[in-house]
């Protein structure tokens, strides 16, 4: 997701240009429909006074509306030219022209030309960069941009507006300076709460890693920490470290004499923006943390239609037992792929951009699976050497089956659930039975 | 920004290669813990990937080896 200003702004302008094209096209329609409305009004008066010359005069314009209008105008003009206007066919043809659906649609079109021109003016002023902050803000909120992109643009524009208005109002300097300090303190208080709560995430990492994080903790670099790994805590750590850096800069400004209020104001804006972005990263992290609280769940298999995506027949009893116990672990919600050397998230790469594939390992057996909401779809079993290639191959060759199965799991499809139960029973039969201890 | 990331990539890669050598790390096991095949791991080490999270993960895994 782009969140640097240039990228977000260019996306916004692109959206505004599309809006402008749509408004311009509506304006053209309104102008054309107004001409048609005037002509129909004239024709209605002419028909009442039985003067049919106007029908011939407007023929070229009106006959383009529809084939029916053209056919009936042909009849009217023919009858008028041959002086046979009093026959019922004339009245009927006129009625048909006035009740033509395409024509009525044009006449009843009720977009206001003035409103459209107002909209056009506002959109043009946004593109020219001459609009006021309020206009830009409203257009932005109506746009299809992501929240994060809106925030980036709003912060940038707010900064420009504040700096411009400050230049215009030097007499208010004393009060304004107090305001700047107050708003800076306000945001610092909020940020302190975030730091206090989430700094332990940073301090729990090895020192050398934290040093590397510190080098990376700039807004542009944080963007390069994407979603190849699902660990959202890395982004949170980087945001927290950047907030600490901004706080240090703020202290430096406040301790310098005289205080540079313009610099402090810029620092406040940067803190505000970073606070918003940190909150977004934290909410994603918390969501992921909630999803990983162990709870019992259902496990499903990829069946096409009666054949699974794996074959256990060549495995030893010991290996089958391991697989059975791994399935049971998943059913109890033990998704221990996080930071556990026995279990890992598969790197997304190009084959499965929208899917996180997880791999758990026990003894020498690995199991790969996808999580659908809180449920589990097992892809295959393998060794730690081949599990990733096997999973990739299944993802590549069974795209539609995987999508269908995911949608069945989401919809709780009855037929699907019953065929899964059948499959599961057969699978359970293939697991070795515990031998009852022999008594006596 | 890119220059900075390129430098950090070189730095983190050198650190990682050093740990691999000193701790005699099994590359197959390392690839598994990284969630990828050995070939992919070589590929990520050869050329900087646009998603830097892969190197942070690698460094973290190796520091805990």
Boltz contact constraints between the chains, C-beta under 6 A:
constraints:
  - contact:
      token1: [A, 206]
      token2: [B, 63]
      max_distance: 6.0
  - contact:
      token1: [A, 208]
      token2: [B, 63]
      max_distance: 6.0
  - contact:
      token1: [A, 209]
      token2: [B, 60]
      max_distance: 6.0
  - contact:
      token1: [A, 209]
      token2: [B, 63]
      max_distance: 6.0
  - contact:
      token1: [A, 215]
      token2: [B, 8]
      max_distance: 6.0
  - contact:
      token1: [A, 220]
      token2: [B, 1]
      max_distance: 6.0
  - contact:
      token1: [A, 224]
      token2: [B, 52]
      max_distance: 6.0
  - contact:
      token1: [A, 225]
      token2: [B, 52]
      max_distance: 6.0
  - contact:
      token1: [A, 225]
      token2: [B, 53]
      max_distance: 6.0
  - contact:
      token1: [A, 226]
      token2: [B, 51]
      max_distance: 6.0
  - contact:
      token1: [A, 228]
      token2: [B, 51]
      max_distance: 6.0
  - contact:
      token1: [A, 228]
      token2: [B, 53]
      max_distance: 6.0
  - contact:
      token1: [A, 228]
      token2: [B, 54]
      max_distance: 6.0
  - contact:
      token1: [A, 229]
      token2: [B, 53]
      max_distance: 6.0
  - contact:
      token1: [A, 229]
      token2: [B, 57]
      max_distance: 6.0
  - contact:
      token1: [A, 234]
      token2: [B, 53]
      max_distance: 6.0
  - contact:
      token1: [A, 234]
      token2: [B, 56]
      max_distance: 6.0
  - contact:
      token1: [A, 341]
      token2: [B, 33]
      max_distance: 6.0
  - contact:
      token1: [A, 344]
      token2: [B, 33]
      max_distance: 6.0
  - contact:
      token1: [A, 344]
      token2: [B, 35]
      max_distance: 6.0
  - contact:
      token1: [A, 345]
      token2: [B, 35]
      max_distance: 6.0
  - contact:
      token1: [A, 346]
      token2: [B, 35]
      max_distance: 6.0
  - contact:
      token1: [A, 347]
      token2: [B, 35]
      max_distance: 6.0
  - contact:
      token1: [A, 347]
      token2: [B, 36]
      max_distance: 6.0
  - contact:
      token1: [A, 384]
      token2: [B, 32]
      max_distance: 6.0
  - contact:
      token1: [A, 388]
      token2: [B, 36]
      max_distance: 6.0
  - contact:
      token1: [A, 388]
      token2: [B, 37]
      max_distance: 6.0
  - contact:
      token1: [A, 389]
      token2: [B, 37]
      max_distance: 6.0
